Amino acid sequence: METGKRTGRIPELDGLRVLMIFMVGWFHIWQQSWLEPSFEIGGAWFSLDHIVRSGYVWVDATILLSAFLMLLPMARRWAACGDSAFSARDFYLRKARRILPGYWFIILVFFFGICLPWDMYYGNGPYIVKDLFTHFTLIFPFWRDTYIYTPLGAASWTLSVVAQGYLLFPLMIRGLRKRPALTLCAMAGPAFAFRAWCLWGLTDYAMVVNTFVNFLDVYALGFLCAMVFARLENKRGRGCLWQILATVVFFGSLIGVFELQRVQAYSSFHAELQGRQMILRPAFALGFAGMILSAPFCLRPVRWLLGNRVTAFLAAISMNFYLIHQTLAVHMRRIGFPASASEMPNMAGEQPWQTQYTLLAFGLSLAAAVLVTYLIEKPAGKWLRRKFG
């Protein structure tokens, strides 16, 4: 805990990041395995099916957390001394060092290791160039063929939304410093208006549900959380009643998110799911915000559970795990690994295949994420730091 305070890190957010990424990964792997999470306690049967079935909503939590951490260093300086100095160059270089080496490497591995050997482009040269270029520049969600139908995997759209936030951050930070309330409202308003237009005028939401403008209110809430946290941070670890209240808020927010997932999970068709996701997005964001704001102030056992060496390690590899797991899970099904007795083992509910597949998908994705993080991302980041300062 003391190390986190000295470096400005918030260890408890490592555990939250891991939880967020795990939930999304669980959903993507469940899409292939159909392994229903259920268990029995004292003769009563409990099912977590609604939690995994709607696990994709936790992507919103990762974007909220990204916005929170984006503004937090500046919010701390504003709260401490009013300093508003900001270097866009340094900001962009830090983000590029962190994101691009591992991301580009993963895209190339998928392209040369999966897409070309399995002829997933069907010899369409112009589409190959377009798909690679738009993925390398993180603009692929703007076209249906590079977003919905790309063989490179769809999970990286989140990185595109985060990158658009980075691009606009120097502009947003000026408004947040001078007129925070007006700026936050100016961000949230277009998000609600855009969502209303989508729900009123469209029947297919695939190209709009995860656009940047549809997350502007999530960004605004993340920025607000950063400014509030910077004011409250000196209360960390102080007062038993304060810690109990924070713990109640944390678990209340978590349970609230799970209950919202129950509402989100079951719809008759895909467009209805996406429409409901847009309607419930602000409510989910409030639940995630409650967890982010309360976690660092909880009782010590909860803080330790969220912020320890294991969660710090998993958080360090979480981005690469997120970029790898879905494409790897789909390819495992494509090549029939692990072997199954039936042609569609997920539909047949085949055991032990469902359990084996789930564990292997998680395990191989984690192992690959470790290799990419420590053999590519971190060495490349150090080289770029030496090269560009």
Rosetta blueprint (number, residue, H / E / L):
1 M L
2 E H
3 T H
4 G H
5 K H
6 R H
7 T H
8 G L
9 R L
10 I L
11 P L
12 E H
13 L H
14 D H
15 G H
16 L H
17 R H
18 V H
19 L H
20 M H
21 I H
22 F H
23 M H
24 V H
25 G H
26 W H
27 F H
28 H H
29 I H
30 W H
31 Q H
32 Q H
33 S H
34 W L
35 L L
36 E L
37 P L
38 S E
39 F E
40 E E
41 I E
42 G L
43 G L
44 A E
45 W E
46 F E
47 S E
48 L L
49 D H
50 H H
51 I H
52 V H
53 R H
54 S L
55 G H
56 Y H
57 V H
58 W H
59 V H
60 D H
61 A H
62 T H
63 I H
64 L H
65 L H
66 S H
67 A H
68 F H
69 L H
70 M H
71 L H
72 L H
73 P H
74 M H
75 A H
76 R H
77 R H
78 W H
79 A H
80 A H
81 C H
82 G L
83 D L
84 S L
85 A L
86 F L
87 S L
88 A H
89 R H
90 D H
91 F H
92 Y H
93 L H
94 R H
95 K H
96 A H
97 R H
98 R H
99 I H
100 L H
101 P H
102 G H
103 Y H
104 W H
105 F H
106 I H
107 I H
108 L H
109 V H
110 F H
111 F H
112 F H
113 G H
114 I H
115 C H
116 L L
117 P L
118 W L
119 D L
120 M L
121 Y L
122 Y L
123 G L
124 N L
125 G H
126 P H
127 Y H
128 I H
129 V H
130 K H
131 D H
132 L H
133 F H
134 T H
135 H H
136 F H
137 T L
138 L L
139 I L
140 F H
141 P H
142 F H
143 W L
144 R H
145 D H
146 T H
147 Y H
148 I L
149 Y L
150 T L
151 P L
152 L L
153 G L
154 A L
155 A L
156 S L
157 W H
158 T H
159 L H
160 S H
161 V H
162 V H
163 A H
164 Q H
165 G H
166 Y H
167 L H
168 L H
169 F H
170 P H
171 L H
172 M H
173 I H
174 R H
175 G H
176 L H
177 R H
178 K H
179 R L
180 P H
181 A H
182 L H
183 T H
184 L H
185 C H
186 A H
187 M H
188 A H
189 G H
190 P H
191 A H
192 F H
193 A H
194 F H
195 R H
196 A H
197 W H
198 C H
199 L H
200 W H
201 G H
202 L L
203 T L
204 D L
205 Y L
206 A L
207 M L
208 V L
209 V L
210 N L
211 T L
212 F H
213 V H
214 N H
215 F H
216 L H
217 D H
218 V H
219 Y H
220 A H
221 L H
222 G H
223 F H
224 L H
225 C H
226 A H
227 M H
228 V H
229 F H
230 A H
231 R H
232 L H
233 E H
234 N H
235 K H
236 R L
237 G L
238 R L
239 G L
240 C H
241 L H
242 W H
243 Q H
244 I H
245 L H
246 A H
247 T H
248 V H
249 V H
250 F H
251 F H
252 G H
253 S H
254 L H
255 I H
256 G H
257 V H
258 F H
259 E H
260 L H
261 Q H
262 R H
263 V H
264 Q H
265 A H
266 Y L
267 S L
268 S L
269 F L
270 H H
271 A H
272 E H
273 L H
274 Q H
275 G H
276 R H
277 Q H
278 M H
279 I H
280 L H
281 R H
282 P H
283 A H
284 F H
285 A H
286 L H
287 G H
288 F H
289 A H
290 G H
291 M H
292 I H
293 L H
294 S H
295 A H
296 P H
297 F H
298 C L
299 L L
300 R H
301 P H
302 V H
303 R H
304 W H
305 L H
306 L H
307 G L
308 N L
309 R H
310 V H
311 T H
312 A H
313 F H
314 L H
315 A H
316 A H
317 I H
318 S H
319 M H
320 N H
321 F H
322 Y H
323 L H
324 I H
325 H H
326 Q H
327 T H
328 L H
329 A H
330 V H
331 H H
332 M H
333 R H
334 R H
335 I L
336 G L
337 F L
338 P L
339 A L
340 S L
341 A L
342 S L
343 E L
344 M L
345 P H
346 N H
347 M H
348 A H
349 G L
350 E L
351 Q L
352 P L
353 W H
354 Q H
355 T H
356 Q H
357 Y H
358 T H
359 L H
360 L H
361 A H
362 F H
363 G H
364 L H
365 S H
366 L H
367 A H
368 A H
369 A H
370 V H
371 L H
372 V H
373 T H
374 Y H
375 L H
376 I H
377 E H
378 K H
379 P H
380 A H
381 G H
382 K H
383 W H
384 L H
385 R H
386 R H
387 K H
388 F H
389 G L
